[in-house]
Amino acid sequence: MRPVRCHRRLQGGALLIEVLVAMLLLAIGMLSLGATLSVAVQLPKLSGHHASAVNLAASHIDRIRANPGGFDSYKTPLRETDWSFDVIESKNCIYPQCSEALLAAMDDAASRQAVRIALPAGDLLVTCNTATCTQNSHGNLWIVWQEPSTYAALEQSSSGNCPPQVTAVYTRPKPRCLYVGFKV
């Protein structure tokens, strides 16, 4: 009987070590689950921003196509300089004083305000492939926005093919861009 008692004494505390190892494994599993859940919560918001950008791009291209003579007036620089949330005032274009350029300015202001409302620090950039944008030109539209810095773990290195004009203004965090090529 004495050897049995010695055997019990040698195993004293083994249960405590097993419990500690089990708790360590559980803690590691819970940490990885927490990281996965945080990404899972962020992805629908990112997807929503992208869907909004697609709709806003289609709307602005429709405005440009409705006023093909004023295409050169839609070519405007970025207005966003930092996380600005100022309201962009729309120009009034009233017939008969409404020219193609005034209609383009009104459309541009309305589209920029819609982008700013729908996307964080949002803006848009329109260029064309020729020096002067005409009715037969091919155009380029970028919808630009910045995700909050809490989404930095999901930051892409390519930044959605943003042009140099955008990456010079939006520095930190990197911008997200939606590019759409179109023909008037």
C-alpha positions in Angstrom: 0.0 0.0 0.0 2.8 2.4 0.6 3.9 2.5 -3.0 0.4 3.7 -3.9 0.6 6.6 -1.5 4.0 7.7 -3.0 2.4 7.5 -6.4 -0.3 9.9 -5.3 2.2 12.3 -3.8 4.1 12.4 -7.1 1.0 13.4 -9.0 0.0 16.1 -6.6 -0.6 19.4 -8.6 -0.8 17.7 -12.0 -4.5 18.6 -12.2 -3.7 22.3 -11.6 -1.2 22.3 -14.5 -3.8 20.7 -16.8 -6.3 23.3 -15.9 -3.8 26.1 -16.5 -2.9 24.7 -19.9 -6.6 24.3 -20.8 -7.2 27.9 -19.8 -4.3 29.1 -21.9 -5.6 27.3 -25.0 -9.1 28.7 -24.4 -7.7 32.2 -24.1 -5.8 31.9 -27.4 -8.9 30.6 -29.1 -11.0 33.4 -27.7 -8.5 36.1 -28.9 -8.5 34.7 -32.4 -12.3 34.6 -32.4 -12.4 38.2 -31.2 -10.1 39.3 -34.1 -12.2 37.4 -36.6 -15.4 39.0 -35.3 -14.0 42.5 -35.5 -13.2 42.0 -39.1 -16.6 40.5 -39.8 -18.2 43.6 -38.3 -16.2 46.0 -40.4 -16.6 44.3 -43.8 -20.3 45.1 -44.3 -19.6 48.8 -43.8 -16.8 48.7 -46.3 -19.0 46.9 -48.8 -21.8 49.5 -48.2 -19.3 52.3 -49.0 -18.3 50.6 -52.2 -22.0 50.1 -53.3 -22.8 53.7 -52.6 -19.8 54.7 -54.7 -21.0 52.7 -57.6 -24.5 54.3 -57.4 -23.0 57.8 -57.1 -20.7 57.2 -60.1 -23.5 56.0 -62.3 -25.6 59.1 -61.3 -22.8 61.5 -62.1 -22.0 59.9 -65.5 -25.7 60.1 -66.4 -25.6 63.9 -65.6 -22.5 64.3 -67.8 -24.2 62.4 -70.7 -27.4 64.5 -70.3 -25.2 67.6 -70.9 -22.6 66.5 -73.5 -21.8 70.0 -74.7 -20.7 70.9 -71.2 -18.4 67.9 -70.7 -15.3 70.1 -70.5 -16.9 72.0 -67.6 -17.3 68.7 -65.6 -13.5 68.4 -65.5 -12.8 69.9 -62.0 -10.1 69.2 -59.4 -10.7 67.6 -56.1 -12.3 69.9 -53.5 -11.4 67.7 -50.6 -8.3 68.9 -48.8 -8.7 67.2 -45.4 -11.6 65.5 -43.5 -13.9 68.3 -44.5 -17.6 68.1 -44.0 -18.6 71.6 -45.2 -21.7 71.7 -47.3 -21.0 72.3 -51.0 -23.5 74.9 -52.3 -25.2 74.0 -55.5 -25.3 76.7 -58.3 -28.7 77.6 -59.5 -29.3 77.1 -63.2 -32.6 78.7 -64.3 -33.8 78.7 -67.9 -33.1 80.8 -70.1 -29.9 81.9 -68.5 -28.7 78.3 -68.0 -25.7 77.6 -70.2 -24.0 74.2 -70.6 -21.2 75.4 -68.2 -23.7 76.6 -65.5 -25.6 73.3 -65.8 -22.3 71.4 -65.4 -21.4 73.5 -62.3 -24.8 72.8 -60.8 -24.5 69.0 -61.5 -20.9 69.0 -60.2 -21.9 70.6 -56.9 -24.9 68.4 -56.4 -22.9 65.2 -57.1 -20.1 66.3 -54.8 -22.5 67.0 -52.0 -24.1 63.6 -52.5 -20.7 61.9 -52.4 -19.7 63.8 -49.3 -23.0 62.8 -47.5 -22.8 59.1 -48.5 -19.0 58.5 -48.0 -16.6 59.6 -45.3 -14.5 62.5 -46.6 -15.8 61.7 -50.1 -15.1 63.5 -53.3 -15.0 62.9 -57.0 -12.6 63.6 -59.8 -13.4 63.7 -63.5 -10.8 63.7 -66.3 -10.8 63.0 -70.0 -8.3 61.3 -72.2 -7.8 64.4 -74.4 -6.7 67.9 -73.7 -10.2 69.3 -74.3 -13.2 67.2 -73.4 -15.7 67.1 -76.2 -18.9 65.2 -76.9 -17.0 62.2 -78.4 -14.3 62.0 -75.7 -13.7 59.2 -73.3 -13.9 60.2 -69.6 -12.5 58.9 -66.3 -14.4 59.2 -63.1 -13.0 58.4 -59.6 -15.2 58.4 -56.6 -12.8 58.8 -53.6 -13.3 58.3 -49.9 -11.3 57.5 -46.8 -12.2 54.8 -44.4 -11.7 55.6 -40.7 -8.3 54.6 -39.4 -9.9 51.8 -37.4 -10.1 49.9 -40.7 -6.3 50.2 -41.2 -5.9 46.4 -40.9 -8.1 46.0 -44.0 -6.1 48.7 -45.9 -5.1 47.6 -49.4 -1.7 48.5 -50.9 -3.2 49.5 -54.3 -5.8 51.9 -52.8 -8.2 51.0 -55.6 -6.1 52.4 -58.4 -6.3 56.0 -57.2 -4.7 58.6 -59.5 -1.7 60.7 -58.3 -4.0 63.8 -57.8 -5.9 61.7 -55.2 -3.0 60.2 -53.4 -1.3 63.6 -53.0 -4.4 64.9 -51.1 -5.5 61.8 -49.2 -2.4 60.6 -47.3 -3.4 59.0 -44.1 -5.2 56.7 -44.0 -4.9 55.6 -47.7 -7.9 56.5 -49.8 -10.3 54.1 -51.4 -11.2 54.8 -55.0 -13.8 53.5 -57.4 -12.7 54.0 -61.0 -15.2 54.1 -63.9 -14.3 54.8 -67.5 -17.1 56.1 -69.8 -17.8 57.6 -73.1 -20.2 60.6 -73.5 
